[in-house]
């Protein structure tokens, strides 16, 4: 509790005298004159109606009352510092930019969710995203400083050898999105090998003609290649063929399409990465939300494959 009649300056003066043991040393530390500090301490004693120090040959020794008031003064100064920090954080979030590199073949639900939460508390922040064709490109954009954060597929074999910090976000399940006419008779879950007999639609950033999905099978009946994910969804919705998509995206197309889980499942684990060191207020707030909402876990999705790099599925 704040002592009656004690303001922030009086609290600073009192704590300095207690810590340094003399008015002279405290005045030097506070960059004020010794007579001014002495007068301030006398005024505080007069206001409180009690002596705060015993004047001895060894210097100033706090009385019982002085020690109690000094404790209250420290609490006051701590509370003021916390308030100033909170205000500075609010002011810092009122403007600014946050650039995020996003692996383009992932569903961006985790990023969109965290960005939405941050935008509700900091509407002045301008978000920009840069599409990257691979996790490696995302990491390069973050390392170079072009983007402060990166959202990518987590490669368990890579670790963090590139000195980027990493927070795991929601895992993504890949499913088969298929026109109802082609889905007739297909079980759910669908064995992976069955996909080989289906006409497939893919997005083709690298114009690949073969899409490996594991050691024993691959997509070979590719009937349409399109430039982006939106075009894939449209093609499936109009009956052009089937596609492998993140579940959250495939479910947006229902009821115009059917969904089949895969057996064994394909699970893509995702992360937010950023450079070591201080983050901007906006990035720090988003990362803090991620730590709260998506605490790292292991084996949360058993029996699934984590496909990375060239084996990733859009």
VOBAPA-373190 format. One record per residue (C-alpha): residue number from 1; x, y, z; residue in one letter; chain. Coordinates in Angstrom, 1 decimal, decimal comma. Layout:
// VOBAPA-373190
  seq      px      py      pz  type  mol
  NUM       X       Y       Z     A    A
...
This chain:
// VOBAPA-373190
  seq      px      py      pz  type  mol
    1     0,0     0,0     0,0     X    A
    2     1,3     3,4    -0,9     X    A
    3     2,3     5,6     2,1     X    A
    4     0,0     8,7     2,5     X    A
    5     1,6    11,8     1,0     X    A
    6     4,3     9,9    -1,0     X    A
    7     4,5    10,5    -4,7     X    A
    8     6,7     8,8    -7,3     X    A
    9     9,6    11,2    -6,9     X    A
   10     9,5    11,0    -3,1     X    A
   11     9,6     7,2    -3,5     X    A
   12    12,6     7,4    -5,9     X    A
   13    14,5     9,7    -3,5     X    A
   14    13,7     7,5    -0,4     X    A
   15    14,8     4,3    -2,0     X    A
   16    18,0     5,8    -3,4     X    A
   17    19,0     7,1     0,1     X    A
   18    18,2     3,7     1,7     X    A
   19    20,2     1,8    -1,0     X    A
   20    23,2     4,2    -1,0     X    A
   21    23,3     4,8     2,8     X    A
   22    23,9     8,6     2,4     X    A
   23    22,2    11,6     0,9     X    A
   24    25,5    12,5    -0,9     X    A
   25    25,8     9,2    -2,7     X    A
   26    22,1     9,1    -3,5     X    A
   27    22,2    12,6    -4,9     X    A
   28    25,1    11,6    -7,2     X    A
   29    23,1     8,6    -8,4     X    A
   30    20,0    10,7    -9,0     X    A
   31    21,9    13,5   -10,7     X    A
   32    20,4    16,1    -8,3     X    A
   33    22,0    18,4    -5,7     X    A
   34    22,6    17,2    -2,2     X    A
   35    20,7    20,1    -0,6     X    A
   36    17,7    19,4    -2,8     X    A
   37    17,6    15,7    -1,8     X    A
   38    18,1    16,5     1,9     X    A
   39    15,2    18,9     1,8     X    A
   40    13,0    16,4     0,0     X    A
   41    13,6    13,7     2,6     X    A
   42    12,9    16,2     5,4     X    A
   43     9,6    17,2     3,7     X    A
   44     8,6    13,6     3,4     X    A
   45     9,3    13,0     7,1     X    A
   46     7,3    16,0     8,0     X    A
   47     4,4    14,9     5,8     X    A
   48     4,5    11,4     7,3     X    A
   49     5,0    12,6    10,8     X    A
   50     7,8    10,3    11,5     X    A
   51    11,6    10,1    11,3     X    A
   52    12,7     7,9     8,5     X    A
   53    16,4     7,7     9,3     X    A
   54    18,7     7,7    12,3     X    A
   55    21,7     9,9    11,5     X    A
   56    24,8     8,1    12,7     X    A
   57    28,5     8,4    12,1     X    A
   58    28,3     5,5     9,7     X    A
   59    25,6     7,2     7,7     X    A
   60    21,8     7,1     7,5     X    A
   61    20,2     4,0     9,0     X    A
   62    16,4     3,5     8,3     X    A
   63    14,2     3,6    11,3     X    A
   64    11,5     0,9    11,6     X    A
   65     9,1     3,4    10,1     X    A
   66    11,6     4,3     7,4     X    A
   67    12,1     0,6     6,4     X    A
   68     8,3     0,1     6,2     X    A
   69     7,9     3,2     4,1     X    A
   70    10,8     2,2     1,9     X    A
   71     9,2    -1,2     1,2     X    A
   72     6,0     0,6     0,2     X    A
   73     8,1     2,9    -2,0     X    A
   74     9,7     0,0    -3,8     X    A
   75     6,2    -1,5    -4,4     X    A
   76     5,0     1,8    -5,8     X    A
   77     8,0     2,1    -8,2     X    A
   78     7,6    -1,5    -9,4     X    A
   79     3,9    -0,9   -10,1     X    A
   80     4,7     2,3   -12,0     X    A
   81     7,3     0,5   -14,1     X    A
   82     4,8    -2,3   -15,0     X    A
   83     2,2     0,3   -16,0     X    A
   84     4,7     2,1   -18,2     X    A
   85     5,7    -1,1   -19,9     X    A
   86     2,1    -2,0   -20,5     X    A
   87     1,3     1,4   -22,0     X    A
   88     4,4     1,2   -24,2     X    A
   89     3,3    -2,2   -25,5     X    A
   90    -0,2    -0,8   -26,3     X    A
   91     1,3     2,2   -28,1     X    A
   92     3,7    -0,1   -30,0     X    A
   93     0,8    -2,2   -31,3     X    A
   94    -1,2     0,8   -32,6     X    A
   95     0,8     0,8   -35,8     X    A
   96     3,4    -1,1   -37,7     X    A
   97     3,8    -4,0   -40,1     X    A
   98     4,2    -7,8   -39,7     X    A
   99     5,5    -9,8   -42,7     X    A
  100     4,9   -13,5   -42,7     X    A
  101     6,3   -16,1   -45,2     X    A
  102     3,8   -18,9   -45,8     X    A
  103     4,4   -22,2   -47,5     X    A
  104     1,9   -22,1   -50,3     X    A
  105     0,8   -25,7   -50,2     X    A
  106    -0,4   -25,6   -46,6     X    A
  107    -3,7   -24,5   -45,2     X    A
  108    -3,1   -21,3   -43,3     X    A
  109    -5,7   -21,8   -40,6     X    A
  110    -3,3   -21,5   -37,8     X    A
  111    -1,8   -18,2   -39,1     X    A
  112    -5,2   -16,8   -39,9     X    A
  113    -6,5   -17,6   -36,5     X    A
  114    -3,6   -16,0   -34,7     X    A
  115    -3,6   -13,0   -37,0     X    A
  116    -7,3   -12,5   -36,4     X    A
  117    -6,9   -12,6   -32,7     X    A
  118    -4,0   -10,1   -32,9     X    A
  119    -5,9    -7,8   -35,3     X    A
  120    -8,8    -7,6   -32,8     X    A
  121    -6,5    -6,2   -30,2     X    A
  122    -4,2    -4,3   -32,5     X    A
  123    -6,2    -3,2   -35,6     X    A
  124    -3,4    -0,8   -36,6     X    A
  125    -1,0    -3,6   -37,6     X    A
  126    -0,7    -4,2   -41,3     X    A
  127    -0,2    -7,9   -42,1     X    A
  128     1,5    -9,0   -45,3     X    A
  129     2,1   -12,5   -46,5     X    A
  130     4,7   -13,8   -49,0     X    A
  131     4,0   -17,1   -50,6     X    A
  132     6,9   -19,6   -50,7     X    A
  133     7,0   -22,8   -52,7     X    A
  134     8,8   -24,8   -50,0     X    A
  135     9,7   -24,9   -46,3     X    A
  136    13,3   -24,2   -47,4     X    A
  137    12,2   -21,0   -49,1     X    A
  138    10,2   -19,9   -46,1     X    A
  139    13,3   -20,4   -43,9     X    A
  140    15,4   -18,4   -46,3     X    A
  141    13,0   -15,5   -46,3     X    A
  142    13,0   -15,4   -42,5     X    A
  143    16,8   -15,7   -42,2     X    A
  144    17,3   -12,9   -44,7     X    A
  145    15,0   -10,6   -42,7     X    A
  146    12,5   -10,1   -45,5     X    A
  147     9,8   -11,7   -43,4     X    A
  148     9,8   -11,7   -39,6     X    A
  149     7,8   -14,9   -39,2     X    A
  150     7,5   -18,1   -41,3     X    A
  151     4,8   -20,7   -41,5     X    A
  152     6,0   -24,0   -42,9     X    A
  153     5,8   -27,8   -42,8     X    A
  154     7,9   -29,0   -39,9     X    A
  155    10,7   -31,3   -41,0     X    A
  156    11,6   -33,5   -38,0     X    A
  157    14,9   -34,4   -39,6     X    A
  158    16,0   -30,8   -39,9     X    A
  159    15,8   -29,7   -36,3     X    A
  160    16,8   -26,1   -35,9     X    A
  161    20,3   -26,2   -37,3     X    A
  162    19,7   -23,0   -39,2     X    A
  163    19,4   -21,1   -35,9     X    A
  164    15,7   -20,3   -36,3     X    A
  165    13,5   -20,7   -33,3     X    A
  166    10,4   -22,9   -33,9     X    A
  167     6,9   -23,3   -32,4     X    A
  168     4,8   -26,2   -33,5     X    A
  169     1,2   -25,3   -34,6     X    A
  170    -1,8   -27,4   -35,5     X    A
  171    -1,1   -30,5   -37,5     X    A
  172    -2,8   -30,8   -40,9     X    A
  173    -4,4   -34,0   -42,3     X    A
  174    -4,4   -34,5   -46,0     X    A
  175    -7,6   -36,0   -47,4     X    A
  176    -9,0   -36,8   -50,8     X    A
  177   -11,5   -34,3   -52,2     X    A
  178   -13,5   -35,9   -54,9     X    A
  179   -16,7   -35,3   -57,0     X    A
  180   -19,6   -37,4   -55,7     X    A
  181   -19,9   -39,2   -59,0     X    A
  182   -16,3   -40,5   -58,7     X    A
  183   -16,8   -41,3   -55,0     X    A
  184   -19,4   -43,9   -55,4     X    A
  185   -18,2   -47,2   -53,9     X    A
  186   -15,0   -45,7   -52,4     X    A
  187   -14,5   -46,7   -48,8     X    A
  188   -13,7   -44,2   -46,0     X    A
  189   -10,9   -44,3   -45,1     X    A
  190    -9,5   -45,0   -48,6     X    A
  191    -6,4   -47,0   -49,0     X    A
  192    -3,7   -44,9   -50,5     X    A
  193    -3,0   -47,3   -53,4     X    A
  194    -6,6   -46,8   -54,6     X    A
  195    -5,7   -43,2   -55,6     X    A
  196    -3,6   -44,5   -58,5     X    A
  197    -6,8   -45,4   -60,4     X    A
  198    -8,4   -41,9   -60,0     X    A
  199    -8,1   -38,9   -62,3     X    A
  200    -6,2   -36,3   -60,2     X    A
  201    -6,1   -32,5   -60,2     X    A
  202    -2,9   -30,9   -58,9     X    A
  203    -1,4   -27,5   -58,5     X    A
  204     2,0   -27,5   -60,3     X    A
  205     4,4   -24,8   -59,2     X    A
  206     7,3   -26,8   -60,6     X    A
  207     5,4   -28,5   -63,4     X    A
  208     6,2   -32,0   -62,1     X    A
  209     4,7   -34,9   -64,0     X    A
  210     5,0   -37,3   -61,1     X    A
  211     3,9   -36,7   -57,5     X    A
  212     5,6   -39,2   -55,1     X    A
  213     3,6   -39,9   -52,0     X    A
  214     5,6   -42,6   -50,4     X    A
  215     8,0   -45,4   -51,1     X    A
  216     5,4   -47,7   -52,8     X    A
  217     3,0   -45,4   -54,6     X    A
  218     2,6   -42,1   -56,5     X    A
  219     0,1   -40,0   -58,5     X    A
  220     0,4   -41,0   -62,1     X    A
  221    -3,1   -40,3   -63,6     X    A
  222    -2,9   -36,5   -63,6     X    A
  223    -5,6   -35,0   -65,8     X    A
  224    -5,3   -31,3   -64,8     X    A
  225    -2,5   -29,1   -63,6     X    A
  226    -3,5   -25,6   -62,4     X    A
  227    -1,4   -22,8   -61,0     X    A
  228    -2,9   -22,5   -57,5     X    A
  229    -5,0   -24,0   -54,7     X    A
  230    -8,2   -22,1   -55,5     X    A
  231    -8,2   -23,4   -59,1     X    A
  232    -7,8   -27,0   -57,7     X    A
  233   -10,9   -26,5   -55,6     X    A
  234   -12,9   -25,1   -58,5     X    A
  235   -11,9   -28,0   -60,8     X    A
  236   -12,9   -30,6   -58,2     X    A
  237   -16,2   -28,8   -57,6     X    A
  238   -17,0   -28,9   -61,3     X    A
  239   -16,2   -32,7   -61,6     X    A
  240   -12,9   -32,4   -63,3     X    A
  241   -11,2   -35,0   -61,0     X    A
  242   -10,1   -35,6   -57,4     X    A
  243    -7,4   -33,8   -55,4     X    A
  244    -5,4   -34,2   -52,3     X    A
  245    -6,1   -31,2   -50,0     X    A
  246    -5,8   -30,3   -46,3     X    A
  247    -9,0   -31,3   -44,6     X    A
  248    -9,9   -27,8   -43,5     X    A
  249    -9,8   -26,7   -47,2     X    A
  250   -11,5   -29,8   -48,5     X    A
  251   -14,4   -29,4   -46,1     X    A
  252   -15,1   -25,9   -47,4     X    A
  253   -16,1   -27,4   -50,7     X    A
  254   -18,8   -29,7   -49,3     X    A
  255   -21,5   -30,6   -50,2     X    A
  256   -20,4   -30,1   -53,8     X    A
  257   -17,6   -32,6   -53,2     X    A
  258   -17,1   -35,8   -51,2     X    A
  259   -14,2   -36,3   -48,7     X    A
  260   -12,3   -39,5   -48,1     X    A
  261    -9,8   -39,9   -45,3     X    A
  262    -6,6   -41,9   -46,3     X    A
  263    -5,2   -45,1   -44,9     X    A
  264    -2,6   -44,8   -43,6     X    A
  265    -3,2   -41,1   -42,9     X    A
  266    -1,0   -38,4   -44,2     X    A
  267    -0,3   -35,9   -41,4     X    A
  268     1,7   -32,7   -42,0     X    A
  269     3,1   -31,1   -38,9     X    A
  270     3,5   -27,3   -39,2     X    A
  271     5,5   -24,6   -37,3     X    A
  272     6,0   -20,9   -37,0     X    A
  273     9,7   -20,0   -37,3     X    A
  274    11,5   -16,8   -36,4     X    A
  275    15,1   -15,6   -35,9     X    A
  276    16,6   -15,6   -32,4     X    A
  277    16,6   -12,2   -30,7     X    A
  278    14,0    -9,5   -30,0     X    A
  279    10,8    -9,6   -32,0     X    A
  280     8,7    -6,6   -33,0     X    A
  281     5,7    -6,0   -30,7     X    A
  282     3,3    -7,4   -33,3     X    A
  283     5,4   -10,5   -33,9     X    A
  284     5,9   -11,0   -30,2     X    A
  285     2,2   -10,8   -29,5     X    A
  286     1,4   -13,3   -32,3     X    A
  287     4,0   -15,7   -31,1     X    A
  288     2,7   -15,4   -27,5     X    A
  289    -0,8   -16,3   -28,8     X    A
  290     0,7   -19,3   -30,6     X    A
  291     2,5   -20,5   -27,4     X    A
  292    -0,8   -20,3   -25,5     X    A
  293    -3,1   -21,9   -28,2     X    A
  294    -0,8   -24,4   -29,7     X    A
  295     1,6   -25,8   -27,1     X    A
  296     4,1   -28,2   -28,8     X    A
  297     3,2   -31,9   -28,5     X    A
  298     4,5   -35,2   -29,8     X    A
  299     2,6   -38,3   -31,0     X    A
  300    -0,6   -36,4   -31,1     X    A
  301    -1,5   -38,1   -34,4     X    A
  302    -0,3   -41,7   -34,3     X    A
  303     0,1   -43,8   -37,4     X    A
  304     0,4   -40,9   -39,7     X    A
  305     3,2   -40,0   -42,1     X    A
  306     5,0   -36,7   -41,9     X    A
  307     5,9   -35,9   -45,5     X    A
  308     8,3   -33,1   -46,2     X    A
  309    10,3   -31,4   -49,0     X    A
  310     9,7   -32,9   -52,4     X    A
  311     7,3   -35,5   -51,0     X    A
  312     4,9   -32,9   -49,7     X    A
  313     1,3   -33,0   -50,8     X    A
  314    -0,7   -29,9   -51,6     X    A
